[in-house]
Amino acid sequence: MILHFYFARRFLRSFLLVTAAFMAILIMIDLVDQARRFGSTDAGFNAILGLTLLRVPESFYQILPLVVILATLAMYLGLARTSELVVARAAGRSAIRSLGAPVAMALLIGVVGVAAINPIVAATQRQYERLANEYITGEARVLSVSREGLWLRQGDAMGQTVVRAVRSNLDGTELYGVTFVSFDQNGTSTQRIEADTARLVDGRWNIENAKIWTFAPGVNPEATAQELAQTHLDTTLTRDQILDSFGEPSTIPIWELPAFIGRLEDAGFSARIHRVWLQMELAMPVFLAAMVLAGASFTMRHTRFGRTGLMVLMALGLGFALYFVRNFAQVLGENGQIPVMLAAWGPPVAALLLPAGLLLHLEDG
């Protein structure tokens, strides 16, 4: 048990050192990128630095599997140079048993990452997108989804219009059970439209079976209300703006994602991308454990055998290959080419079995 705790501490120390190094590199790279992106806006250096710090957690979370495999390589190369693995084997501890503590630590890091770091990344990414959008366009996101349906916001020089719909088609260009409420520049309500359907076509909403109330001082809105079979309302919204307003699934904390998926499907949108992301996050601890096995399979050998550099390159190559396959499966799952569960859990399980088989062959074969 003492030896297990020792290997776990060594792995955690290597992980923290690699994490610190990558965080420093990501901050420097992202600071230059944000300065280039927002240099022509009103954002000063403090604002750019703040945007960088909001962006870095997402970038680091994306490369977390690669950080784990690098931490594994650093740990086992250090153990090989000091002959500690040789001593452990001489004491009767097989190489396979020595992997238990690092694999368990990787699983723990994955669980902490999904349960705690994921919500932090979601919050920082959402805040980054809001601030970035304000600096670039001066406007916030135009769409949100709630239990009451979906909400849109459009505006021009004349004022703002809030749109609420019970549900929509998959791309948000056709709304059902829709309500339009228009406001002037002073925030005073000027018009309300309730309709069965509204379809976005060429810069306007084509509205069917509508009832229109106009609000003016000294006028009874109900007495002057109109019922029209067809009418239209100009808009600055486009299909791409509506779809882009959802943002990435990574902007939603994993604890809120199942409820958001339900609301999204109730509103008529496809939640396949969000389902794939949810299952991939749940499979993250397994994939991190696979990265430990992939790194250990080539470096659990003494340096006197030589070819250490080649072994490190082979371990990195295997890790990058598994990482690529995982991302490729995610794309296939999001496009509906393969089932969601296969896209999310297939690569981590395969990544776990492949280096495990290689380790059994090298150590006990």
C-alpha positions as CSV (number, residue, x, y, z in Angstrom):
1,M,0.0,0.0,0.0
2,I,2.9,2.4,0.8
3,L,4.3,1.8,-2.7
4,H,0.9,2.5,-4.3
5,F,0.7,5.8,-2.4
6,Y,4.3,6.6,-3.5
7,F,3.5,6.0,-7.2
8,A,0.3,8.0,-6.9
9,R,2.2,11.0,-5.4
10,R,4.8,10.8,-8.1
11,F,2.2,10.8,-10.8
12,L,0.3,13.7,-9.2
13,R,3.5,15.7,-8.9
14,S,4.3,15.1,-12.6
15,F,0.8,16.0,-13.6
16,L,0.9,19.3,-11.7
17,L,4.3,20.2,-13.1
18,V,3.2,19.5,-16.7
19,T,0.0,21.4,-16.0
20,A,1.9,24.5,-14.8
21,A,4.1,24.4,-17.8
22,F,1.2,24.2,-20.2
23,M,-0.8,26.8,-18.5
24,A,2.1,29.3,-18.8
25,I,2.5,28.5,-22.5
26,L,-1.2,28.7,-23.2
27,I,-1.4,32.1,-21.4
28,M,1.4,33.6,-23.5
29,I,0.1,32.2,-26.8
30,D,-3.5,33.2,-26.1
31,L,-2.5,36.7,-24.9
32,V,-0.9,37.3,-28.3
33,D,-4.0,35.9,-30.1
34,Q,-6.4,38.0,-28.1
35,A,-4.3,41.1,-28.6
36,R,-4.4,40.5,-32.3
37,R,-8.1,39.9,-32.3
38,F,-9.2,42.8,-30.1
39,G,-6.4,45.2,-30.9
40,S,-8.7,47.3,-33.2
41,T,-11.5,47.5,-30.6
42,D,-12.0,49.5,-27.4
43,A,-10.6,46.7,-25.3
44,G,-7.5,47.8,-23.3
45,F,-4.7,45.6,-22.0
46,N,-6.5,44.7,-18.8
47,A,-9.6,43.7,-20.8
48,I,-7.4,41.6,-23.1
49,L,-5.7,39.9,-20.2
50,G,-9.0,39.2,-18.6
51,L,-10.3,37.6,-21.9
52,T,-7.1,35.5,-22.0
53,L,-7.6,34.2,-18.5
54,L,-11.2,33.4,-19.4
55,R,-10.1,31.5,-22.5
56,V,-7.2,29.5,-21.1
57,P,-9.3,27.0,-19.0
58,E,-11.2,25.9,-22.1
59,S,-7.9,25.4,-24.0
60,F,-6.3,23.5,-21.2
61,Y,-9.4,21.3,-20.7
62,Q,-9.3,20.3,-24.4
63,I,-5.7,19.0,-24.1
64,L,-6.1,17.4,-20.7
65,P,-5.6,13.8,-22.2
66,L,-2.3,14.9,-23.7
67,V,-1.2,16.5,-20.4
68,V,-1.9,13.1,-18.7
69,I,0.2,11.1,-21.2
70,L,3.1,13.6,-20.9
71,A,2.8,13.4,-17.1
72,T,3.0,9.6,-17.4
73,L,6.1,9.8,-19.6
74,A,7.8,12.2,-17.2
75,M,7.0,9.9,-14.2
76,Y,8.1,6.6,-15.7
77,L,11.3,8.1,-17.3
78,G,12.2,9.5,-13.9
79,L,11.5,6.1,-12.2
80,A,13.6,4.3,-14.9
81,R,16.6,6.7,-14.4
82,T,16.6,6.1,-10.7
83,S,16.0,2.3,-11.1
84,E,13.0,2.5,-8.8
85,L,11.0,0.2,-11.1
86,V,13.8,-2.3,-11.0
87,V,13.7,-2.3,-7.2
88,A,10.0,-2.6,-7.2
89,R,10.2,-5.7,-9.4
90,A,12.9,-7.2,-7.3
91,A,10.6,-6.8,-4.3
92,G,8.1,-8.9,-6.1
93,R,5.8,-6.1,-7.4
94,S,5.0,-6.7,-11.1
95,A,4.9,-3.9,-13.6
96,I,1.2,-4.4,-14.1
97,R,0.5,-4.0,-10.4
98,S,2.6,-0.9,-10.3
99,L,0.3,0.7,-12.8
100,G,-2.7,0.5,-10.4
101,A,-1.9,3.8,-8.5
102,P,-1.2,6.0,-11.6
103,V,-4.3,4.6,-13.3
104,A,-6.5,5.2,-10.2
105,M,-5.0,8.8,-10.0
106,A,-5.9,9.4,-13.6
107,L,-9.4,8.2,-13.0
108,L,-9.7,10.5,-10.0
109,I,-8.3,13.5,-12.1
110,G,-11.0,12.7,-14.7
111,V,-13.8,12.6,-12.2
112,V,-12.7,15.9,-10.7
113,G,-12.3,17.3,-14.1
114,V,-15.8,16.3,-15.2
115,A,-17.5,17.2,-11.8
116,A,-15.7,20.4,-10.9
117,I,-13.5,21.7,-13.8
118,N,-16.2,21.3,-16.4
119,P,-18.6,23.8,-14.8
120,I,-15.7,26.2,-14.3
121,V,-14.8,25.9,-18.0
122,A,-18.4,26.3,-19.0
123,A,-18.8,29.5,-16.9
124,T,-15.5,31.1,-18.2
125,Q,-16.2,30.2,-21.8
126,R,-19.7,31.6,-21.6
127,Q,-18.4,34.8,-20.0
128,Y,-15.7,35.0,-22.7
129,E,-18.2,34.7,-25.5
130,R,-20.4,37.3,-24.0
131,L,-17.6,39.8,-23.6
132,A,-16.0,39.0,-27.0
133,N,-19.3,39.5,-28.7
134,E,-19.9,42.8,-27.0
135,Y,-16.4,44.1,-28.0
136,I,-16.8,43.0,-31.6
137,T,-20.5,43.7,-32.4
138,G,-21.8,45.5,-29.3
139,E,-24.6,43.0,-29.0
140,A,-25.2,40.0,-26.8
141,R,-26.5,36.5,-27.8
142,V,-29.8,36.6,-29.6
143,L,-31.3,33.3,-28.5
144,S,-31.9,31.3,-25.3
145,V,-33.9,28.2,-24.4
146,S,-36.0,27.9,-21.2
147,R,-38.8,25.8,-19.9
148,E,-41.3,28.3,-21.4
149,G,-39.9,27.7,-24.9
150,L,-37.3,29.6,-26.9
151,W,-36.6,33.3,-26.8
152,L,-35.1,35.5,-29.5
153,R,-34.0,39.1,-29.5
154,Q,-33.7,41.3,-32.6
155,G,-33.0,45.0,-32.9
156,D,-32.3,48.0,-35.1
157,A,-32.1,51.7,-34.9
158,M,-35.8,52.0,-34.2
159,G,-35.9,49.7,-31.2
160,Q,-35.9,46.1,-30.0
161,T,-38.2,43.1,-30.5
162,V,-38.5,40.1,-28.2
163,V,-39.7,36.9,-29.7
164,R,-41.0,33.9,-27.8
165,A,-42.1,30.6,-29.4
166,V,-43.3,27.4,-27.9
167,R,-41.2,25.4,-30.3
168,S,-39.4,25.6,-33.7
169,N,-38.0,23.6,-36.5
170,L,-34.4,22.2,-36.3
171,D,-32.7,25.4,-37.5
172,G,-34.9,28.0,-35.8
173,T,-36.2,29.5,-39.0
174,E,-39.8,28.4,-38.4
175,L,-41.5,29.2,-35.1
176,Y,-44.8,27.8,-33.7
177,G,-47.0,29.5,-31.1
178,V,-45.0,32.6,-31.5
179,T,-45.3,36.1,-29.8
180,F,-43.6,39.3,-30.9
181,V,-43.3,42.2,-28.5
182,S,-41.7,45.4,-29.9
183,F,-40.2,48.2,-27.9
184,D,-39.0,51.7,-28.9
185,Q,-35.6,53.2,-28.0
186,N,-37.0,54.3,-24.6
187,G,-38.0,50.7,-23.7
188,T,-41.7,51.4,-24.1
189,S,-43.8,48.6,-25.6
190,T,-45.3,49.6,-28.9
191,Q,-46.7,46.5,-30.5
192,R,-47.6,42.9,-29.7
193,I,-48.2,40.1,-32.2
194,E,-49.4,36.6,-31.5
195,A,-49.5,34.1,-34.3
196,D,-49.7,30.4,-35.1
197,T,-46.4,30.3,-37.2
198,A,-43.7,32.6,-38.2
199,R,-41.1,31.7,-41.0
200,L,-37.8,33.5,-41.5
201,V,-37.4,34.4,-45.2
202,D,-35.1,37.0,-46.7
203,G,-34.8,39.4,-43.8
204,R,-38.3,39.2,-42.5
205,W,-40.7,37.0,-40.6
206,N,-43.6,35.8,-42.7
207,I,-46.4,35.5,-40.0
208,E,-49.6,33.5,-40.4
209,N,-52.9,33.7,-38.4
210,A,-51.8,36.7,-36.4
211,K,-53.5,39.0,-34.0
212,I,-51.8,42.4,-33.6
213,W,-52.2,44.9,-30.7
214,T,-50.8,48.4,-31.1
215,F,-50.0,50.4,-27.9
216,A,-50.4,54.1,-28.0
217,P,-51.4,56.8,-25.4
218,G,-55.2,57.1,-25.0
219,V,-55.9,54.1,-27.2
220,N,-57.6,50.8,-26.1
221,P,-55.3,48.1,-27.6
222,E,-58.0,45.5,-27.7
223,A,-60.5,47.8,-29.4
224,T,-58.0,48.5,-32.2
225,A,-56.6,45.0,-32.5
226,Q,-56.3,43.4,-35.9
227,E,-56.6,39.8,-37.0
228,L,-54.7,38.9,-40.2
229,A,-54.3,35.7,-42.1
230,Q,-50.8,36.8,-43.2
231,T,-48.5,39.6,-42.4
232,H,-44.7,40.2,-42.0
233,L,-42.2,41.8,-39.7
234,D,-38.8,42.9,-40.8
235,T,-35.8,41.4,-38.9
236,T,-32.0,41.6,-38.9
237,L,-31.7,38.0,-37.8
238,T,-30.3,35.2,-40.0
239,R,-30.4,31.5,-39.8
240,D,-26.7,31.3,-39.0
241,Q,-27.1,33.9,-36.2
242,I,-29.8,31.8,-34.6
243,L,-27.8,28.6,-34.8
244,D,-24.6,30.3,-33.6
245,S,-26.4,31.7,-30.6
246,F,-26.6,28.2,-29.0
247,G,-22.8,28.3,-28.6
248,E,-20.9,25.1,-27.9
249,P,-22.2,22.4,-25.6
250,S,-19.1,23.0,-23.6
251,T,-20.6,26.3,-22.4
252,I,-23.2,24.4,-20.4
253,P,-22.2,22.8,-17.1
254,I,-22.5,19.1,-17.2
255,W,-24.9,19.2,-14.2
256,E,-27.3,21.3,-16.3
257,L,-26.8,19.6,-19.6
258,P,-29.5,16.8,-19.3
259,A,-32.2,19.4,-18.4
260,F,-31.0,21.7,-21.3
261,I,-31.1,18.7,-23.7
262,G,-34.7,18.1,-22.7
263,R,-35.7,21.8,-23.2
264,L,-33.9,21.9,-26.5
265,E,-35.8,18.9,-27.8
266,D,-39.1,20.2,-26.4
267,A,-38.5,23.4,-28.4
268,G,-38.1,21.4,-31.6
269,F,-34.3,21.5,-32.0
270,S,-31.9,18.6,-32.4
271,A,-29.9,17.9,-29.3
272,R,-27.6,15.2,-30.8
273,I,-24.4,17.3,-30.5
274,H,-25.2,18.0,-26.9
275,R,-25.9,14.3,-26.2
276,V,-22.6,13.3,-27.8
277,W,-20.8,15.9,-25.7
278,L,-22.5,14.7,-22.5
279,Q,-21.5,11.1,-23.0
280,M,-17.9,12.1,-24.0
281,E,-17.6,14.0,-20.8
282,L,-18.8,11.0,-18.8
283,A,-16.3,8.8,-20.6
284,M,-13.4,11.3,-19.9
285,P,-12.0,9.4,-16.8
286,V,-11.8,6.2,-18.8
287,F,-9.9,8.0,-21.6
288,L,-7.4,9.5,-19.1
289,A,-6.7,6.1,-17.7
290,A,-6.1,4.8,-21.2
291,M,-3.6,7.7,-21.7
292,V,-1.7,6.4,-18.6
293,L,-1.5,2.9,-20.1
294,A,-0.5,4.2,-23.5
295,G,2.4,6.2,-21.9
296,A,3.5,3.4,-19.6
297,S,3.5,0.7,-22.3
298,F,6.6,2.1,-23.9
299,T,8.5,3.7,-20.9
300,M,8.3,1.0,-18.2
301,R,11.8,-0.2,-19.1
302,H,15.2,0.7,-17.8
303,T,17.2,3.3,-19.6
304,R,20.1,0.9,-20.0
305,F,18.2,-0.9,-22.7
306,G,18.6,2.2,-24.9
307,R,16.3,3.7,-27.5
308,T,14.6,5.8,-24.9
309,G,13.9,8.6,-27.3
310,L,12.3,6.2,-29.8
311,M,10.1,4.7,-27.1
312,V,9.0,8.2,-26.0
313,L,8.1,9.1,-29.6
314,M,6.1,5.8,-30.0
315,A,4.2,6.5,-26.8
316,L,3.4,10.1,-28.0
317,G,2.4,8.8,-31.4
318,L,0.0,6.2,-29.8
319,G,-1.4,8.9,-27.5
320,F,-2.0,11.4,-30.4
321,A,-3.5,8.6,-32.5
322,L,-6.0,7.7,-29.8
323,Y,-6.8,11.4,-29.3
324,F,-7.4,11.8,-33.0
325,V,-9.7,8.8,-33.2
326,R,-11.7,10.1,-30.2
327,N,-12.2,13.5,-31.9
328,F,-13.0,11.8,-35.2
329,A,-15.6,9.6,-33.5
330,Q,-17.1,12.7,-32.0
331,V,-17.6,14.3,-35.4
332,L,-19.2,11.1,-36.7
333,G,-21.5,11.0,-33.7
334,E,-22.5,14.6,-34.1
335,N,-23.3,14.1,-37.8
336,G,-25.4,11.0,-37.0
337,Q,-23.0,8.6,-38.9
338,I,-22.6,6.4,-35.8
339,P,-24.7,6.0,-32.6
340,V,-24.1,8.4,-29.8
341,M,-23.0,5.8,-27.2
342,L,-20.5,4.3,-29.7
343,A,-19.1,7.7,-30.6
344,A,-18.6,8.6,-26.9
345,W,-17.6,5.3,-25.3
346,G,-16.1,3.3,-28.2
347,P,-12.7,5.2,-28.5
348,P,-12.1,5.3,-24.7
349,V,-12.8,1.6,-24.2
350,A,-10.6,0.7,-27.3
351,A,-7.9,3.1,-26.1
352,L,-8.0,1.3,-22.7
353,L,-7.8,-2.2,-24.2
354,L,-5.1,-1.6,-26.8
355,P,-2.2,-0.5,-24.5
356,A,-3.4,-3.0,-21.9
357,G,-2.9,-5.8,-24.4
358,L,0.5,-4.3,-25.4
359,L,1.6,-4.2,-21.7
360,L,0.5,-7.8,-21.1
361,H,2.5,-8.8,-24.2
362,L,5.6,-6.9,-23.2
363,E,5.6,-7.7,-19.5
364,D,4.2,-11.2,-19.3
365,G,4.3,-12.4,-22.9
